[in-house]
């Protein structure tokens, strides 16, 4: 795989019949769900789960999401969803990126970006990140992989 960033957190998905629509490919809405699951799995792996969010009355909410659908995935395809944190300002904002590849032929299927904001769960209003978020999320930020141009 030609990942845009080093050391992706990988979340695997198998495209099942219920994910496929009338066009005989994975429905676009499924990618949104899969990215959400990959993001949560990554956050849990880093050390923050939904119960931590609830106990601190803070959470990272998507304020803008962009999905670039590149190729179709079909029933029985295995997908590898790579995700990274690419920006955490330590105050309110965080950026998460995704790439989805078909495992069988290593074809890039999707790229996505989430712009997130820290909110107070009880009010839904933007609030500064708690120190725990900064301690866990800031060190997880990755740099873009720079490749040499073809000669």
Legacy VTK file of the C-alpha trace (Angstrom):
# vtk DataFile Version 3.0
C-alpha trace
ASCII
DATASET POLYDATA
POINTS 151 float
0.000 0.000 0.000
1.150 3.490 -0.738
0.018 5.202 2.469
0.092 9.013 2.591
1.416 8.911 6.171
3.670 6.528 8.043
2.492 3.899 10.526
-1.258 3.853 9.848
-3.638 2.394 12.373
-5.229 -0.382 10.287
-8.861 -1.398 10.662
-10.053 -4.314 8.495
-13.509 -4.610 6.990
-15.112 -7.359 4.920
-17.712 -6.095 2.437
-20.835 -8.187 3.043
-24.073 -8.476 1.065
-25.836 -5.996 3.375
-23.222 -3.330 2.527
-23.903 -3.547 -1.217
-26.520 -1.384 -2.938
-28.447 -1.601 -6.199
-25.348 -0.537 -8.139
-23.614 -3.742 -6.947
-20.933 -1.965 -4.938
-20.460 -0.959 -1.317
-22.852 1.879 -0.593
-21.207 5.239 0.109
-22.862 5.447 3.526
-21.008 2.280 4.571
-17.654 4.032 4.186
-18.815 6.707 6.610
-19.685 4.000 9.163
-16.416 2.135 8.553
-14.358 5.293 9.012
-16.197 6.005 12.260
-15.443 2.481 13.520
-11.792 2.813 12.480
-11.515 6.174 14.269
-13.001 4.786 17.475
-10.781 1.697 17.335
-7.739 3.943 16.895
-8.794 6.186 19.777
-9.322 3.152 22.023
-5.911 1.819 20.995
-4.404 5.170 22.007
-6.171 4.993 25.379
-9.431 6.975 25.082
-12.837 5.351 24.693
-16.399 6.606 24.914
-16.548 6.037 28.680
-13.500 8.303 29.098
-15.241 10.930 26.983
-18.385 10.647 29.108
-16.511 10.849 32.416
-14.724 14.046 31.280
-17.874 15.501 29.662
-15.790 16.112 26.530
-15.647 14.557 23.096
-14.231 15.118 19.653
-17.097 15.816 17.231
-16.874 15.967 13.458
-17.560 19.497 12.222
-16.594 18.842 8.597
-16.050 15.587 6.703
-14.817 15.075 3.164
-14.926 11.720 1.385
-13.268 11.183 -1.980
-14.640 7.977 -3.489
-12.025 6.734 -5.949
-12.949 3.134 -6.815
-15.770 0.774 -5.957
-15.562 -2.053 -3.476
-17.718 -5.112 -4.037
-19.150 -7.920 -1.965
-16.447 -10.139 -0.435
-13.702 -7.524 -0.838
-11.490 -7.108 2.203
-10.778 -3.439 2.896
-7.895 -2.012 4.884
-8.740 1.329 6.451
-5.678 3.301 7.479
-6.222 6.256 9.787
-4.034 8.895 11.399
-4.222 12.048 13.443
-2.499 14.690 11.325
-3.158 17.778 13.446
-4.067 18.388 17.082
-3.818 22.005 18.195
-4.146 21.147 21.899
-7.038 23.579 22.277
-10.150 22.764 20.218
-9.245 21.284 16.843
-8.099 17.956 15.491
-7.715 16.559 11.968
-8.050 12.856 11.190
-7.274 11.340 7.780
-8.222 8.022 6.236
-7.245 5.893 3.268
-9.102 2.751 2.249
-7.441 0.075 0.119
-8.777 -3.170 -1.313
-6.496 -5.818 0.154
-6.722 -8.142 -2.859
-5.233 -5.811 -5.467
-3.977 -2.972 -3.225
-6.164 -0.480 -5.121
-6.933 2.814 -3.401
-10.700 3.021 -2.888
-11.208 6.140 -0.771
-9.506 9.061 0.951
-11.257 10.998 3.686
-10.564 13.884 6.045
-12.373 14.856 9.206
-12.061 18.257 10.832
-13.046 17.779 14.459
-13.737 20.052 17.393
-13.705 19.335 21.112
-17.139 19.761 22.655
-18.665 19.600 26.093
-20.973 16.574 25.796
-23.598 17.966 28.199
-24.098 21.183 26.227
-22.790 20.371 22.743
-20.768 23.588 22.832
-17.094 23.818 21.859
-14.827 23.583 24.912
-11.074 23.284 25.352
-9.556 19.828 25.296
-8.893 18.324 28.696
-5.239 17.632 29.501
-5.829 13.898 29.000
-6.831 14.500 25.366
-3.683 16.552 24.793
-1.487 13.963 26.523
-2.852 11.139 24.356
-3.714 12.743 21.023
-0.844 15.216 20.528
1.954 12.582 20.545
-0.058 10.493 18.036
0.121 13.159 15.302
1.985 11.918 12.218
3.843 13.672 9.420
3.022 13.254 5.758
5.277 10.801 3.933
7.434 12.682 1.444
8.468 10.650 -1.566
11.176 11.581 -4.038
9.882 12.677 -7.448
10.358 10.255 -10.334
13.527 10.898 -12.275
LINES 1 152
151 0 1 2 3 4 5 6 7 8 9 10 11 12 13 14 15 16 17 18 19 20 21 22 23 24 25 26 27 28 29 30 31 32 33 34 35 36 37 38 39 40 41 42 43 44 45 46 47 48 49 50 51 52 53 54 55 56 57 58 59 60 61 62 63 64 65 66 67 68 69 70 71 72 73 74 75 76 77 78 79 80 81 82 83 84 85 86 87 88 89 90 91 92 93 94 95 96 97 98 99 100 101 102 103 104 105 106 107 108 109 110 111 112 113 114 115 116 117 118 119 120 121 122 123 124 125 126 127 128 129 130 131 132 133 134 135 136 137 138 139 140 141 142 143 144 145 146 147 148 149 150
